[in-house]
Amino acid sequence: MTDTPYKIAFLIYPGMTQLDFTGPYEVLHRMPGAETTTVWKTTDPLQSDCGLTFTPAHTINDQVRYDMVCIPGGFACTDLMVDDEILTWLRQQAETADLMTSVCTGSLVLAAAGLLEGYKAGCHWAWAEQLKAFGAEPVRQRVVIDRDRITAGGVTAGIDFGFQIIAKRCGRDVAEAIQLGIEYDPEPLSGGTPETARPEILRQVKTALDANSARRQAALDRLADR
């Protein structure tokens, strides 16, 4: 640990899943030495997929180098996967960043930028297999740590992801103190993963998610043609 701020940027964008971003942000802004912020193409307000409005603090044109970059997921991440301006910014950040990270389907954006080739990675269970198209190895874990890439599973996994990063940088005692401070001790209903869900619930959710598959597959096809 040093007195130099550890600069963490969350790349937020229209249509993102807000908990992918706000969950780890709430945890990581409490990390000693952390300087957390939000970045997008402009500083105009934008809406998440549930209608919450956020105002980015910085833009990708500010020439700031961050120690850690995190990309949240959401169905709109498909747009980022084919956005050359965003992909170029991510590659530039990766040249000097300590960690390039993601939550949920944000890993597909990292992968589209070529930053997960040869890495193990996490993703939302419904989309994890798509990582293979970019040379990444999908892993069914809540948080996947592979060298300087840390990728979380779906949505709520971003909270656990935040604590893993604190433990990695500051030690378990600091992570557990913050965990106690925000009273993070979940008691979920059973069935929060494909492995534990009742078959009829799994079918129902997969059917709903499949409705969005065609658009993302089209984006993958366009990337493959490049």
Backbone as a ProteinNet text record, in pm:
[ID]
protein_1_A
[PRIMARY]
MTDTPYKIAFLIYPGMTQLDFTGPYEVLHRMPGAETTTVWKTTDPLQSDCGLTFTPAHTINDQVRYDMVCIPGGFACTDLMVDDEILTWLRQQAETADLMTSVCTGSLVLAAAGLLEGYKAGCHWAWAEQLKAFGAEPVRQRVVIDRDRITAGGVTAGIDFGFQIIAKRCGRDVAEAIQLGIEYDPEPLSGGTPETARPEILRQVKTALDANSARRQAALDRLADR
[TERTIARY]
83.6	0	88.3	47	118.6	18.8	72.7	-15	-72.9	-25.7	-76.6	-216	-314.1	-449.8	-453	-534.5	-556	-679.5	-657.6	-763.5	-845.8	-973.7	-1065.6	-1172	-1183	-1284	-1387.9	-1513.4	-1623.9	-1673.5	-1664.5	-1713.1	-1863.8	-1939.2	-2085	-2137.8	-2256.5	-2309.5	-2461.5	-2529.6	-2675.6	-2718.1	-2813.7	-2867.9	-2793.7	-2691.3	-2619	-2710.5	-2675	-2743.4	-2680.4	-2759	-2699.5	-2632.8	-2685.5	-2624.4	-2487.3	-2464.5	-2331.8	-2227	-2270	-2181.2	-2191.7	-2314	-2330	-2292.1	-2308.6	-2269.9	-2121.5	-2033.9	-1890.7	-1843.8	-1910.1	-1872.1	-1891.2	-2004.7	-2032.3	-1925.6	-1878.2	-1774.4	-1638.1	-1601.5	-1464.9	-1434.8	-1536.8	-1505.7	-1463.4	-1488.8	-1447.9	-1306.8	-1246.8	-1111.7	-1011.3	-923.5	-822.3	-741.6	-734.2	-656.4	-730.3	-851.5	-926	-979.4	-974.2	-1033.1	-1122	-1251	-1344	-1413.4	-1438.9	-1507.1	-1579.2	-1654	-1728	-1683.8	-1685.5	-1636.5	-1732.6	-1752.6	-1826	-1778.9	-1840.2	-1799.6	-1825.3	-1931.6	-1966.3	-2001.2	-2023.5	-2070.1	-2219.9	-2289.7	-2434.7	-2498.1	-2608.9	-2676.3	-2716.8	-2711.7	-2753	-2837.4	-2917.7	-3007.6	-2962.8	-2976.4	-2950.5	-3070.4	-3061.6	-3170.6	-3297.4	-3287.9	-3408.7	-3456	-3395.7	-3443	-3376.3	-3281.1	-3206.9	-3109.7	-3096.8	-3012.6	-2880.8	-2771.8	-2638.4	-2568.6	-2483.8	-2407.4	-2259.3	-2198.4	-2055.3	-1971.9	-1867.6	-1781.6	-1672.8	-1632.9	-1523.4	-1557.6	-1478.2	-1496.9	-1371.4	-1385.9	-1272.7	-1168.6	-1201.1	-1106.5	-1025.8	-1038.3	-971.3	-823.7	-775.1	-633.1	-588.4	-679	-645.4	-614.2	-507.1	-472.9	-518.1	-594.1	-649.7	-573.7	-572.8	-510.7	-600.6	-729.2	-826.2	-943.7	-986.4	-1104.7	-1205	-1330.7	-1436.4	-1549.9	-1594.7	-1705.1	-1824.9	-1934.8	-2057	-2121.9	-2213.5	-2282.4	-2422.6	-2503.5	-2637.4	-2654.2	-2779.2	-2800.9	-2738	-2728.2	-2671.4	-2521	-2457.5	-2313.1	-2284.5	-2384.5	-2368.1	-2323.7	-2376.1	-2337.6	-2189.7	-2139.5	-1999.4	-1907	-1956	-1873.2	-1833.5	-1907.5	-1876.9	-1846.8	-1815.2	-1786.4	-1635	-1579.8	-1434.5	-1374	-1447.8	-1396.8	-1377.1	-1474.2	-1465.8	-1360.8	-1358.1	-1261.3	-1118	-1095.3	-962.7	-922.8	-1016.6	-988.5	-951.8	-1023.8	-994.7	-856.1	-820.9	-687.1	-578.6	-601.8	-504.5	-490.8	-602.4	-597.4	-523.9	-545.6	-484.7	-332.6	-278.3	-133	-64.4	-133.8	-71.3	-149.1	-271.7	-355.3	-302.6	-325.5	-294.1	-394	-522.4	-628.7	-729	-766.9	-879.6	-987.1	-1105.1	-1205.7	-1343.9	-1435.9	-1573.3	-1667.7	-1794	-1901.3	-2003.4	-2052.6	-2157.8	-2110.4	-2193.6	-2156.9	-2058.6	-2013.3	-1905.7	-1781.2	-1764.4	-1647.5	-1651	-1769.8	-1778.7	-1719.7	-1729.8	-1670.7	-1518.4	-1469.1	-1323.7	-1275.4	-1352.3	-1314.6	-1315.3	-1415.9	-1425.2	-1308.2	-1253.1	-1136	-1007.1	-1017.6	-900	-823	-886.9	-815.8	-835.4	-907.4	-925.6	-873.8	-807.7	-754.5	-649.6	-670.9	-579.8	-604.5	-711.7	-746.1	-869.5	-875	-998.6	-1085.6	-1217.1	-1302.7	-1441.2	-1502.4	-1639.6	-1735	-1862.3	-1965.4	-2099.9	-2206	-2339.2	-2353.8	-2415	-2420.2	-2482.8	-2578.5	-2648.9	-2563.9	-2457.2	-2378.2	-2232.1	-2194.8	-2053.9	-1988.8	-2063.2	-2004.6	-1959.7	-2016.7	-1977.9	-1835.5	-1780.3	-1641.8	-1543.9	-1582.1	-1492.7	-1461.2	-1554.7	-1533.2	-1415.7	-1375.2	-1266.7	-1141.1	-1137.9	-1019.1	-1009.4	-1119.4	-1122.2	-1181.7	-1149.6	-1201.9	-1305.6	-1434.4	-1536.5	-1526.5	-1540.9	-1531.4	-1654.6	-1716.9	-1836.1	-1796.2	-1752.8	-1721	-1781	-1805.7	-1861.1	-1765.2	-1637.9	-1533.8	-1415.6	-1367.5	-1255.8	-1135.4	-1026.3	-902.5	-798.4	-753.6	-649.1	-550.5	-440.2	-336.3	-394.9	-384.9	-432.9	-574.3	-648.1	-788.8	-873.2	-973.8	-1067.5	-1207.8	-1279.7	-1411.1	-1513.4	-1626.3	-1729.9	-1843.3	-1918.3	-2037.5	-2149.7	-2272.3	-2385.8	-2420.6	-2444.7	-2504.9	-2456	-2520	-2488.5	-2347	-2286	-2147.9	-2053.2	-2095.1	-2011.3	-1978.4	-2067	-2040	-1926.3	-1936	-1828.5	-1696.9	-1706	-1591	-1520.4	-1597.7	-1539.4	-1461	-1516.9	-1447.2	-1322.3	-1326.4	-1208.2	-1093.3	-1125.5	-1021.6	-964	-1048.9	-1000.5	-910	-953.2	-871.4	-736.8	-739.2	-615.9	-519.5	-571.8	-486.7	-454.8	-550.2	-537	-537.5	-569.5	-572.3	-713	-724.6	-855.3	-917.3	-836.4	-891.7	-964.9	-904.1	-967.4	-1096.4	-1091.9	-1210.8	-1324.4	-1292.7	-1396.9	-1450.1	-1366.2	-1413.1	-1513.7	-1485	-1578.7	-1706.2	-1691.2	-1808	-1899.7	-1841.3	-1921.5	-1983.8	-1907.2	-1957.3	-2082.1	-2092.3	-2212.3	-2309.8	-2280.2	-2364.5	-2397.8	-2294.9	-2312.4	-2302.8	-2416.2	-2424.4	-2548.6	-2544.2	-2666.3	-2726.8	-2858.8	-2934.2	-3034.7	-2985.3	-3072.6	-3168.2	-3271.2	-3352.5	-3265.6	-3300.6	-3225.1	-3257.1	-3165	-3192.1	-3134.3	-3028.9	-2970.6	-2871.6	-2848	-2759.2	-2828.5	-2783.2	-2844.5	-2833.6	-2728	-2706.8	-2804.1	-2852.9	-2940.9	-3086.4	-3115.2	-3252.5	-3340.1	-3468.3	-3562.7	-3572.2	-3584.4	-3584.3	-3685.9	-3805.2	-3907.9	-3873	-3805.3	-3762.6	-3647.5	-3556.3	-3444.8	-3496	-3592.3	-3650	-3714.3	-3786.4	-3856.4	-3757.9	-3651.3	-3554.2	-3475.8	-3437.7	-3363.8	-3446.8	-3577.5	-3665	-3668.6	-3676.6	-3679	-3547.7	-3437.1	-3306.9	-3279.1	-3331.7	-3308.6	-3365	-3462.6	-3521.8	-3419.9	-3313.8	-3210.8	-3086.9	-3089.4	-2970.4	-2936.9	-3040	-3017.3	-2934.5	-2965.2	-2894	-2747.5	-2722.9	-2584.7	-2507.3	-2573	-2505.8	-2470.1	-2557.8	-2528	-2403.8	-2390.1	-2270.9	-2146.9	-2158.3	-2045.7	-2005.9	-2105.9	-2078.7	-2006	-2048	-1981.5	-1835.8	-1813.2	-1676.1	-1590.4	-1650.4	-1576.5	-1537.3	-1615.7	-1589	-1477.8	-1437.6	-1336.5	-1196.9
-119.3	0	126	226.5	353.1	465.6	588.5	705.1	744.2	681.2	711.4	653.2	733.9	680.5	565.7	468.5	357.2	392.2	431.8	487.5	376.7	373.7	272.3	340.5	297.3	352.8	247.2	281.5	198.4	256.5	175.6	219.2	197.8	305.6	293.6	334.9	288.1	312.6	296	352.9	341	195.2	157.1	22.4	-80.1	-36.9	-131.7	-180.9	-293.2	-340	-269.3	-186.5	-95.6	-167.5	-281.6	-349.6	-407.2	-437.4	-480.6	-375.4	-250	-136.5	-85.7	-67.7	-7.9	-103.9	-236.2	-332.4	-325.1	-348.8	-339.1	-197.3	-96.9	41.1	68.9	23.9	45.1	-19.5	-135.6	-205.7	-140.2	-117	-74.1	70	154.9	292.1	298.4	189.6	181.5	126.2	78.9	23.2	133.4	114.5	217	254.8	384	434.2	437.7	384.6	379.1	515.9	543	663.4	615.9	603.4	546	654.7	623.6	718.8	645.6	720.8	664.7	733.2	655.5	702.8	660.6	747.5	715	808.3	802	885.6	1033.5	1061.5	1199.4	1203.4	1323.2	1337.5	1366.6	1335.9	1351.4	1240.4	1269.4	1164.4	1047.3	927.5	809	720.5	634.8	549.2	404	339.2	195.6	121.2	-11.7	-90	-88.5	-43.6	-34.9	108.9	201.7	339.1	433.4	384.8	474	558	684.5	777.2	801	794.8	820.8	924	1005.3	1105.1	1069.6	1030.8	997.6	1116.6	1088.9	1195.6	1233.7	1137.4	1160.2	1098.4	1132.3	1073.1	995.1	912.9	832.3	917.8	1044.1	1134.8	1218.9	1191.1	1272.4	1239.2	1138.3	1101.1	1060.2	1000.7	951.3	802.6	761.2	619.8	567.9	460.1	405.6	280.1	257.6	135.7	14.2	38.7	-69.8	-16.7	-95.5	-63.3	-177.3	-142.2	-242.8	-213	-316.8	-303.9	-382.3	-316.8	-388.7	-450.8	-542.9	-607.3	-551.5	-629	-587.2	-619.5	-631.8	-665.5	-563.1	-437.6	-332.5	-345.3	-437.2	-454.6	-500.2	-555.4	-594.5	-476	-356.4	-237	-205.4	-225.3	-196.8	-296.6	-417.1	-521.6	-488.5	-399.7	-361.6	-211.6	-149.7	-6.4	13	48.5	59.9	163.3	269.8	374.5	319.9	243.3	184.7	74.6	-10.7	-119.8	-67.6	37.8	98.6	156	223.4	279.3	169.6	58.1	-52.6	-110.1	-125.3	-176.8	-81.5	46.7	145.2	139.4	128.5	119.2	-7.5	-116.3	-244.5	-240.6	-148.7	-139.5	-104	-29.2	18.8	-17.3	-63.8	-90.3	-208	-201.4	-311.8	-425.1	-389	-487.7	-440.8	-532	-511.1	-610	-559.9	-642	-622.5	-710.1	-700.5	-770.8	-739.7	-807.8	-854.3	-975.8	-1031.2	-1034.4	-989.7	-995.1	-886.7	-808.1	-714	-784.8	-911.5	-986.3	-1006.4	-1005.7	-1017.3	-894.5	-779.3	-658	-665.3	-707.2	-728.7	-827.4	-933.5	-1035.9	-980	-900.6	-841.9	-748.2	-690.3	-603.2	-683.6	-816.7	-902	-915	-880.2	-874.5	-997.2	-1096.9	-1219.8	-1343.5	-1323	-1437.5	-1509.7	-1638.5	-1716.5	-1704.8	-1637.2	-1620.5	-1703.7	-1745	-1796.9	-1677.8	-1691.5	-1576.1	-1618	-1529.5	-1548.2	-1466.2	-1500.9	-1432.5	-1478.9	-1411.2	-1462.2	-1601.3	-1693.5	-1833	-1849.9	-1763.4	-1780.1	-1742.1	-1665.5	-1615	-1657.8	-1733	-1764.1	-1835.9	-1924.2	-2001.1	-1911	-1792.2	-1701.5	-1650.1	-1662.3	-1621.1	-1702.7	-1825.9	-1913.9	-1858.9	-1783	-1726.4	-1629.7	-1581.5	-1483.9	-1543.4	-1675	-1739.4	-1740.9	-1710.5	-1715.7	-1848.5	-1887.1	-2010.9	-1978	-1999.3	-1969.1	-2062.2	-2005.4	-2082.2	-2052.2	-2156.9	-2141.4	-2117.6	-1994.5	-1951.2	-1813.2	-1783	-1652.6	-1540	-1559.6	-1464	-1543.7	-1503.2	-1572.5	-1478.5	-1522.2	-1443.5	-1516.6	-1451.5	-1507.2	-1396	-1396	-1294.5	-1153.9	-1069.1	-931.7	-912.1	-1020.4	-1014.6	-1074.4	-998.8	-1048.6	-1027.5	-1136.4	-1130.3	-1201.6	-1137.4	-1192.2	-1253.7	-1339.9	-1397.4	-1295.2	-1343.1	-1255.7	-1161.3	-1038.5	-931.3	-927.2	-1003.8	-995.1	-1040.4	-1116.6	-1159.9	-1041.1	-926.5	-807.4	-763.6	-792	-756.9	-843.2	-974.4	-1065.2	-1028.8	-992.8	-947.9	-831.9	-735.1	-621.4	-662.8	-754.9	-801.6	-881.5	-957	-1032	-937.7	-828.1	-731.4	-664.9	-630.5	-570.7	-669.2	-794.9	-895.8	-913.2	-907.8	-923.8	-808.9	-687.4	-569.8	-533.8	-553.6	-501.8	-609.2	-731.9	-839.3	-873.7	-994.4	-1045.1	-963.7	-916.6	-842.6	-717.2	-645.4	-523.2	-557.5	-662.7	-702.8	-741.8	-817	-862.1	-747.5	-650.2	-533.9	-454.1	-438.5	-367.3	-449.1	-579.3	-667.6	-651.9	-649.2	-631.1	-492.7	-392.7	-255.9	-236.2	-307.3	-292.7	-409.4	-493	-607.3	-693.9	-735.5	-823.2	-968	-1030.5	-1169.2	-1230.4	-1254.3	-1289.8	-1422.4	-1425.3	-1547.4	-1565	-1608.3	-1614.7	-1732.5	-1722.5	-1838.9	-1937.9	-2062.4	-2159.8	-2141.7	-2185.8	-2182.5	-2064.8	-2001.6	-1885.2	-1914.5	-2042.7	-2080.2	-2188	-2209.6	-2316.4	-2452.9	-2471	-2599.5	-2624.4	-2516.7	-2532.2	-2497.7	-2437.9	-2398.3	-2519.4	-2507	-2611.7	-2615.4	-2732.6	-2744.2	-2653.6	-2643.8	-2561.7	-2412.8	-2369.7	-2230.4	-2203.6	-2298.2	-2284.4	-2271.7	-2355.3	-2347.7	-2212.3	-2164.1	-2036	-1921.6	-1918.9	-1810.9	-1820.6	-1942	-1958.6	-1914	-1942.7	-1899.5	-1748.1	-1682.4	-1535.7	-1477.8	-1537	-1486.7	-1514.9	-1625.1	-1660.2	-1556.1	-1479.8	-1376.5	-1270.1	-1259.2	-1158.7	-1217.5	-1346.2	-1412.6	-1373.4	-1354.9	-1331.6	-1205.2	-1098.4	-972.4	-986	-1053.4	-1069.7	-1161.3	-1265	-1354.4	-1280.2	-1188	-1108.3	-1023	-970	-891.3	-978.3	-1097.9	-1191.7	-1225.3	-1244.9	-1275.6	-1160.7	-1035.6	-919.9	-912.1	-941.6	-938.7	-1045.4	-1162.5	-1273.4	-1239.8	-1155.8	-1118.2	-1014.6	-952.6	-846.1	-904.1
0	0	0	-76.7	-82.4	-65.4	-60.5	-50	-185.4	-292.3	-426	-442.8	-485.5	-502.7	-602.9	-574.3	-666.3	-748.4	-872.9	-956.2	-1022	-988.7	-1041.6	-1126.5	-1252.1	-1342.7	-1376.8	-1359	-1405.6	-1537.5	-1643.4	-1773.8	-1777.2	-1759.5	-1760.4	-1897	-1931.1	-2064.6	-2065.1	-2163.2	-2168.7	-2177.2	-2092.7	-2097.2	-2015.8	-1940.7	-1855.5	-1743.1	-1682.5	-1562.7	-1443.6	-1375.7	-1277.5	-1160.8	-1115.6	-1001.5	-1036.8	-1164	-1208.3	-1173.6	-1174	-1149.9	-1005.7	-956.2	-823.4	-711.3	-734	-631.3	-599.1	-698.1	-670.4	-638.5	-693.6	-663.2	-514.2	-459.8	-317.5	-230.6	-271.3	-195.9	-215.8	-340	-370.1	-329.8	-322.8	-283	-136.4	-61.1	78.4	96.2	-9.2	-1.3	28.4	126.4	156.1	32.1	7.3	-105.6	-237.3	-239.9	-366.1	-406	-534.4	-593.4	-707.2	-681	-778.3	-858.7	-985.6	-1071.1	-1183	-1261.3	-1374.3	-1502.6	-1611.2	-1740.8	-1850.7	-1946.9	-2069.2	-2179.8	-2294	-2407.4	-2381.2	-2308.2	-2272.9	-2124.5	-2073.3	-1935.3	-1930.3	-2038.4	-2039.1	-1955.6	-1887.5	-1810	-1899.7	-1845.1	-1919.1	-1828.2	-1889.2	-1813.5	-1817.6	-1703	-1696.5	-1753	-1756.1	-1813.8	-1729.6	-1603.6	-1521.1	-1505.1	-1580.1	-1581.7	-1484.4	-1404	-1315.4	-1398.4	-1362.7	-1436.8	-1363.9	-1438.9	-1385.2	-1472.8	-1410.4	-1484.1	-1477.4	-1587.8	-1587.2	-1541.9	-1464.3	-1413.9	-1514.2	-1597.1	-1691.2	-1826.6	-1926.6	-2058.4	-2096.6	-2197	-2243.1	-2315.3	-2338	-2404.8	-2306.7	-2176.9	-2074.7	-2057.3	-2128.5	-2122.3	-1982.1	-1905.2	-1771.4	-1781.3	-1716.7	-1707.7	-1571.6	-1573.8	-1449.8	-1407.9	-1277.1	-1224.5	-1245.2	-1244	-1263.3	-1343.4	-1439.1	-1519.2	-1502.5	-1480.6	-1466.3	-1563	-1631.7	-1727.2	-1675.3	-1646.8	-1609.5	-1732.2	-1708.1	-1818.8	-1840.5	-1908.2	-1949.2	-2096.1	-2141.7	-2282.5	-2376.1	-2330.7	-2415.5	-2433	-2363.2	-2383.8	-2526	-2592.6	-2732.8	-2818	-2787.7	-2862.9	-2842.6	-2719.4	-2691.3	-2759.8	-2781.8	-2841.6	-2985.2	-3049.4	-3187	-3197.8	-3084.8	-3079.7	-3079.4	-3193.1	-3206.8	-3111.7	-3085.2	-2997.4	-2854.9	-2807.5	-2674	-2669.9	-2770.4	-2772.7	-2776.5	-2851.4	-2857.4	-2722.1	-2654.3	-2522	-2422.5	-2427.8	-2337.1	-2362.9	-2488.2	-2520.7	-2470.7	-2483.6	-2436	-2284.8	-2215	-2069.8	-2025.7	-2096.9	-2061.2	-2070.5	-2148.4	-2163.6	-2032.1	-1945.4	-1821.8	-1695.6	-1708.6	-1590.8	-1509.7	-1381	-1290.6	-1309.5	-1324.9	-1341.7	-1447.2	-1536.3	-1627.4	-1583.4	-1553.9	-1487.5	-1547.9	-1505.8	-1554.1	-1458.4	-1475.6	-1402.9	-1505.5	-1488	-1573.3	-1719.3	-1813	-1954.3	-1994.8	-1899.5	-1929.5	-1979.4	-1941.2	-1989.3	-2140	-2199.8	-2344.7	-2413.7	-2347.8	-2404	-2394.4	-2277.9	-2265.7	-2371.4	-2389.7	-2487.2	-2628.5	-2661.3	-2795.1	-2822.9	-2716.6	-2731.9	-2743.9	-2735.1	-2745.4	-2615.4	-2503.1	-2375.9	-2287.9	-2338.7	-2261.4	-2334.9	-2445.5	-2518.9	-2434.1	-2411.3	-2329.6	-2180.1	-2142.5	-2001.6	-1964.8	-1839.5	-1783.3	-1744	-1761.2	-1735.3	-1687.9	-1610.3	-1565.4	-1650	-1641.6	-1718.1	-1663.1	-1699.5	-1667.2	-1729.1	-1655.4	-1700.2	-1838.1	-1872.6	-1999.8	-2120.7	-2098.2	-2210.7	-2205.4	-2103.5	-2081.7	-2199.8	-2265.8	-2376.3	-2491.7	-2501.3	-2609.2	-2593	-2473.4	-2453	-2537.6	-2566.8	-2642.6	-2781.3	-2837.2	-2970.6	-2973.5	-2855.3	-2846.7	-2783.2	-2772.3	-2718.7	-2568.2	-2499.8	-2353.6	-2308	-2185.9	-2129.1	-2021.7	-2048.9	-1947.9	-1828.3	-1708.9	-1584.7	-1500.1	-1450.7	-1368	-1222.4	-1194.9	-1060.3	-1038.1	-912.9	-877.2	-918	-889.6	-928	-983.5	-1100.4	-1164.1	-1167.8	-1105	-1103	-1187.2	-1292.7	-1378	-1410.3	-1335.6	-1351.2	-1334.4	-1434.5	-1419.9	-1475.5	-1483.5	-1523.7	-1411.1	-1367.3	-1267	-1323	-1340.1	-1404	-1316.8	-1297.3	-1209.6	-1290.4	-1225.4	-1286.1	-1292.3	-1296.4	-1319.9	-1205.3	-1238.7	-1158.2	-1012.9	-924.5	-781.7	-750.1	-839.8	-818.4	-810.6	-860.8	-856.2	-714.3	-619.5	-480.4	-426.7	-450	-408.4	-476.9	-602.1	-681	-611.2	-563.7	-494.3	-371.3	-293.7	-173.8	-207.6	-317.6	-359.2	-393.3	-457.7	-494.5	-369.4	-273.3	-149.2	-74.6	-67.3	0.3	-69.7	-202.7	-281.6	-256.9	-246.7	-233	-88.3	-0.2	136.2	244.5	205	302	348.4	402.3	443.1	555.4	651.3	764.7	717.8	624.2	572.7	499.8	416.7	341.8	436.2	540.2	632.9	718.2	749.3	824.1	741.3	613	524.9	507.6	494.6	483.5	603.9	723	843.5	847.2	804.3	806.3	722.9	611.1	527.3	548.7	648	685.3	563.5	495.6	379.7	425	442.6	489.2	426	296	222.3	264.8	263.3	289	174.2	56.9	-61.1	-58.6	-141.4	-170.1	-246.4	-241.6	-320.6	-468.3	-554.4	-697.9	-771.4	-717.2	-782	-892.2	-922	-1032	-1114.9	-1239.1	-1319.6	-1252.9	-1175.6	-1110	-995.4	-934	-816.6	-843.3	-958.6	-990.3	-1021.4	-989.4	-1029.2	-1181.8	-1242.5	-1389.3	-1457.6	-1401.7	-1466.8	-1462.2	-1355.1	-1345.3	-1442.3	-1452.6	-1546.3	-1689.1	-1726.4	-1862.4	-1885.4	-1787.3	-1799.2	-1822.5	-1744	-1755.4	-1885.7	-1924.5	-2049.2	-2168.6	-2165.5	-2274.4	-2284.2	-2168.8	-2168.1	-2219	-2179.9	-2222.4	-2369.2	-2418.9	-2559.4	-2654.4	-2607.2	-2691.6	-2730.2	-2651.3	-2679.1	-2745.7	-2769.8	-2821.4	-2964.9	-3047.8	-3190.1	-3214	-3140.7	-3160.3	-3119.9	-3007.5	-2963.7	-3057.8	-3108.7	-3202.4	-3330.5	-3372.8	-3490.9	-3469.8	-3348.1	-3317.2	-3319.7	-3267	-3269.1	-3412.8	-3497	-3636.5	-3706.9	-3674.3	-3734.8	-3689.3	-3562.8	-3511.8	-3579.9	-3600.3	-3662.7	-3806.5	-3870.9	-4010.4	-4023.3	-3911.3	-3918.1	-3941.6
[MASK]
++++++++++++++++++++++++++++++++++++++++++++++++++++++++++++++++++++++++++++++++++++++++++++++++++++++++++++++++++++++++++++++++++++++++++++++++++++++++++++++++++++++++++++++++++++++++++++++++++++++++++++++++++++++++++++++++++

